[in-house]
Amino acid sequence: MKITYLKQSTGDTLVARACATIDGFNALYKRFEKRMETSGRESSTLQNYNRVYF
């Protein structure tokens, strides 16, 4: 799979697509979000990780 960095033209991020298509990924990502929150990271850090569009 080729990853392309684009402006938010399509609206689908890799994370959104993975949550919709991979069993268990949504729960895993929710745990990751919680871990980022409890470790004191800024919300922008998570937004940057979720910025890959295709």
C-alpha positions in Angstrom: 0.0 0.0 0.0 1.3 3.4 -0.9 0.8 6.2 1.6 0.3 9.6 0.2 0.3 12.9 2.2 -2.5 15.1 0.8 -4.6 18.0 2.1 -7.9 16.8 3.5 -9.5 16.5 0.2 -10.9 13.0 0.4 -11.7 13.1 4.1 -10.6 9.5 4.8 -7.5 9.1 7.0 -5.7 5.8 7.3 -6.9 5.6 10.9 -10.6 6.1 9.9 -10.3 3.6 7.2 -8.5 1.1 9.5 -11.2 1.6 12.1 -13.9 0.8 9.5 -12.2 -2.2 7.9 -10.0 -4.0 10.5 -11.6 -6.0 13.3 -10.5 -4.7 16.6 -8.6 -1.6 15.3 -11.2 0.8 16.6 -10.8 -0.5 20.2 -7.0 -0.5 19.9 -7.1 3.1 18.6 -9.4 4.2 21.5 -6.9 2.6 24.0 -4.1 4.5 22.2 -6.1 7.8 22.5 -6.6 7.2 26.2 -2.9 6.4 26.7 -1.9 9.6 24.9 -4.4 11.6 27.1 -3.2 10.1 30.4 0.5 10.5 29.5 0.0 14.3 29.3 0.4 14.7 25.5 -1.3 17.6 23.8 -4.3 16.7 21.7 -2.4 18.1 18.7 0.0 15.2 18.9 -2.8 12.7 18.3 -4.2 14.9 15.5 -0.7 14.9 13.8 -0.5 11.1 14.0 -4.0 11.0 12.4 -3.1 13.3 9.5 -2.3 10.8 6.8 -5.0 11.0 4.0 -5.4 9.1 0.8 
